[in-house]
């Protein structure tokens, strides 16, 4: 298993970009290959996450690898435009510059946006909410009946936060690398094999949910498939009816994936983890341009500017940024799923999604750690979802005539609004209050130039007067308005909204705590839970007398926060410093966890502990018992199977 010891950081001091072209998480997964790269022929190194590291790249990484640089993060910078306040420009100046950037970028990169003419792709523009889920999630798979439980899974999400439009299935990482099986083998090994995945997909489709597969491009050293990754991906998606894939650690999904799918008459979509945003730091020259917008319709959005906020939470600009990829398409059909997977408080990413008219990655089961919605954010998303879908289907936030971020007709401290103009001149607005206090704002509809006789507050499900008005928005709240001629067009939405709970968000608890764990008592075979009395050592065992024992251990999970002050056993599991990898720094070879507050429930909870945590330290009375002198061998396990007739399901 490749060591995974490295921080998600991409910038040097002074905002100088690290020219790597490989995502930070990919560096962690690729560290084991560094020695081979350096001992090779001096020209080309091994493949790193689907790319090949040049000798110059490796040398650069080594040169900077030992440094302990500041906690700067470039993700927001290359996925978002800063707003007029941050750029110290008037709204007119800001709009003129960004429209000029759009026109120039489209011309220079020969972008046609013809991909949205294909129904196999165009569905992405209306896929607003997407969770990533492991196939062993207890709401999706019943370990007793050995059946997938799609209805149970979807019913739970609908009840708690309003449902989903697509789902990202993830059975590979972190299992990948435990043996020689490649990522495709792990799909084949799922209950029911690929036929089971096909049936699972059918059930999701029947519920109106699109299905994406996980793709791990760093799968370079396991069992060879005998063909290129994109060829296998296209074939297996066609075989099981999947709609596309998410490229883990990928900055851009490459054209060869789409070509492989079209070669077998099965168009698919690709969603890059790092968003399908052009950036000069990527190693492939073709990824410096936006030409890939001709075949990429969707991506994740890491909109935060820092990983190092209070309690380990990410930090976002107060003035929400504008998604570059969505802005690039004049009709705004590109879909982004704003992602902040370790957030205890999700309002930042959700507000950015609302302001940008894009979607949200509602990921909760993060590598087995339950990062559930707090009550406030769940209530907010449940109320936002019908509005998001209506605005998309009504061609306001997607396939529109014009998008005007920071709409000047709406003015108020902490209030930021986008105006969405339809081809017929009707308009809608999405607003956020970025402050943690109730704010007032002025709404001058007439100055917007929009047509429409009837103004509605969509979230509050009520009509408003068209005249200039002074309105209010709850702390960290959301707003949505529509100006239309046809009252019947909003009738169904208003009915839906009136049927949903509508407590002010500021009155709903935003407290978050790790999911409590309970150790299940061991039940032995037979009718008794008591171990049989033994008069002599079983063969191959050692007797351990009753004794007082200091139990100390520390989880080595990479993500989720690692507090060295809690490491009383001196396991050294927490990374001691920020280091770029691959490099010769020993930290790149010794797996360690990203330092930060250990408050998310990573690892396990023992009976004497109040909540799960990474480190454990307690004095226990243990014994007496017998323990095997050596681990069970394959030969001994075969004897057991032959003697009992037991056949493992897998």
HELIX and SHEET records of a PDB file:
HELIX    1   1 UNK A   13  UNK A   15  5                                   3    
HELIX    2   2 UNK A   24  UNK A   30  1                                   7    
HELIX    3   3 UNK A   31  UNK A   33  5                                   3    
HELIX    4   4 UNK A   34  UNK A   38  1                                   5    
HELIX    5   5 UNK A   55  UNK A   65  1                                  11    
HELIX    6   6 UNK A   75  UNK A   79  1                                   5    
HELIX    7   7 UNK A   84  UNK A   87  1                                   4    
HELIX    8   8 UNK A   91  UNK A  108  1                                  18    
HELIX    9   9 UNK A  114  UNK A  117  5                                   4    
HELIX   10  10 UNK A  119  UNK A  122  1                                   4    
HELIX   11  11 UNK A  123  UNK A  126  5                                   4    
HELIX   12  12 UNK A  150  UNK A  161  1                                  12    
HELIX   13  13 UNK A  183  UNK A  188  1                                   6    
HELIX   14  14 UNK A  193  UNK A  206  1                                  14    
HELIX   15  15 UNK A  229  UNK A  240  1                                  12    
HELIX   16  16 UNK A  255  UNK A  263  1                                   9    
HELIX   17  17 UNK A  285  UNK A  287  5                                   3    
HELIX   18  18 UNK A  291  UNK A  294  5                                   4    
HELIX   19  19 UNK A  310  UNK A  312  5                                   3    
HELIX   20  20 UNK A  324  UNK A  328  1                                   5    
HELIX   21  21 UNK A  347  UNK A  356  1                                  10    
HELIX   22  22 UNK A  375  UNK A  393  1                                  19    
HELIX   23  23 UNK A  445  UNK A  448  5                                   4    
HELIX   24  24 UNK A  488  UNK A  498  1                                  11    
HELIX   25  25 UNK A  505  UNK A  507  5                                   3    
HELIX   26  26 UNK A  564  UNK A  566  5                                   3    
HELIX   27  27 UNK A  586  UNK A  588  5                                   3    
HELIX   28  28 UNK A  634  UNK A  644  1                                  11    
SHEET    1   A 2 UNK A  11  UNK A  12  0                                        
SHEET    2   A 2 UNK A  16  UNK A  17 -1                                        
SHEET    1   B 2 UNK A  44  UNK A  48  0                                        
SHEET    2   B 2 UNK A  51  UNK A  54 -1                                        
SHEET    1   C 2 UNK A  80  UNK A  81  0                                        
SHEET    2   C 2 UNK A 322  UNK A 323 -1                                        
SHEET    1   D 9 UNK A 129  UNK A 134  0                                        
SHEET    2   D 9 UNK A 166  UNK A 170  1                                        
SHEET    3   D 9 UNK A 210  UNK A 216  1                                        
SHEET    4   D 9 UNK A 244  UNK A 248  1                                        
SHEET    5   D 9 UNK A 269  UNK A 272  1                                        
SHEET    6   D 9 UNK A 298  UNK A 301  1                                        
SHEET    7   D 9 UNK A 335  UNK A 338  1                                        
SHEET    8   D 9 UNK A 359  UNK A 361  1                                        
SHEET    9   D 9 UNK A 129  UNK A 134  1                                        
SHEET    1   E 2 UNK A 141  UNK A 142  0                                        
SHEET    2   E 2 UNK A 147  UNK A 148 -1                                        
SHEET    1   F 2 UNK A 365  UNK A 366  0                                        
SHEET    2   F 2 UNK A 369  UNK A 370 -1                                        
SHEET    1   G 6 UNK A 402  UNK A 405  0                                        
SHEET    2   G 6 UNK A 415  UNK A 421 -1                                        
SHEET    3   G 6 UNK A 427  UNK A 433 -1                                        
SHEET    4   G 6 UNK A 478  UNK A 484 -1                                        
SHEET    5   G 6 UNK A 454  UNK A 457 -1                                        
SHEET    6   G 6 UNK A 462  UNK A 464 -1                                        
SHEET    1   H 3 UNK A 410  UNK A 411  0                                        
SHEET    2   H 3 UNK A 439  UNK A 443 -1                                        
SHEET    3   H 3 UNK A 469  UNK A 473 -1                                        
SHEET    1   I 2 UNK A 541  UNK A 544  0                                        
SHEET    2   I 2 UNK A 625  UNK A 628 -1                                        
SHEET    1   J 2 UNK A 547  UNK A 554  0                                        
SHEET    2   J 2 UNK A 615  UNK A 622 -1                                        
END                                                                             
